[in-house]
Amino acid sequence: VENYPELKADKLYSKMMDDIQEQNENVGAAISIFNRNVELFNNHIQVFPNNLVNTMTLSKKAIRPFTDNLVTENFDYKPNF
């Protein structure tokens, strides 16, 4: 029976991959929250009477939602309320 040294790099690699996955999920959640807020803002400036006020004074433009299919393809944010 051969004795192989314990590989510490394996644990570091596994932890790094877990950290990357967690960060990916965090980015996906942030994008989902941002896009939801963009949707609310865009709806708000287009609904009466806000659209009249916006047209006459503020001139706010609709914002494009952020799209990144690589991050958001398998992520669906569901708030806990």
C-alpha positions in Angstrom: 0.0 0.0 0.0 1.4 3.3 -1.1 1.1 6.4 1.1 0.2 9.5 -0.8 0.6 13.0 0.7 -2.6 14.8 1.6 -3.4 17.3 -1.1 -4.4 20.7 0.3 -4.9 22.2 -3.1 -8.0 20.0 -3.6 -9.7 21.6 -0.7 -8.6 25.1 -1.8 -9.9 24.5 -5.3 -13.2 23.2 -4.0 -13.6 26.2 -1.7 -12.8 28.5 -4.6 -15.4 26.9 -6.9 -18.0 27.2 -4.1 -17.1 30.9 -3.6 -17.4 31.5 -7.4 -20.8 29.8 -7.5 -22.0 31.9 -4.5 -20.7 35.1 -6.2 -22.5 34.1 -9.4 -25.7 33.7 -7.5 -25.2 37.1 -5.8 -24.7 38.8 -9.2 -27.8 37.1 -10.6 -29.8 38.3 -7.6 -28.5 41.8 -7.9 -29.4 41.9 -11.6 -32.9 40.6 -10.9 -33.5 43.2 -8.3 -32.1 45.9 -10.5 -34.3 44.8 -13.4 -37.4 44.7 -11.2 -36.7 48.3 -10.0 -36.1 49.4 -13.6 -39.5 47.9 -14.5 -41.2 49.7 -11.6 -39.5 53.0 -12.6 -40.4 52.7 -16.2 -44.0 51.9 -15.4 -44.1 54.8 -12.9 -43.0 57.5 -15.4 -45.5 56.2 -18.1 -48.7 56.1 -16.0 -51.1 59.0 -15.6 -50.6 61.6 -14.0 -46.9 60.9 -13.6 -46.4 60.9 -17.3 -47.8 64.5 -17.5 -45.5 65.7 -14.7 -42.5 63.9 -16.3 -43.2 65.3 -19.7 -43.6 68.9 -18.5 -40.8 69.1 -15.9 -38.6 66.1 -15.3 -38.1 64.6 -18.7 -37.0 61.3 -17.3 -36.3 58.6 -19.9 -37.1 54.9 -19.6 -34.1 52.8 -18.5 -33.1 49.6 -20.4 -33.0 46.5 -18.2 -29.7 44.8 -17.8 -29.3 41.5 -19.7 -26.6 38.9 -19.2 -27.9 35.5 -20.1 -24.8 33.7 -18.7 -25.5 35.0 -15.2 -29.3 35.0 -15.2 -30.2 31.9 -17.2 -30.8 29.6 -14.2 -31.5 32.1 -11.5 -35.0 33.2 -10.4 -35.1 35.7 -7.5 -38.0 35.2 -5.2 -38.2 37.7 -2.3 -39.1 36.4 1.2 -42.2 38.4 1.9 
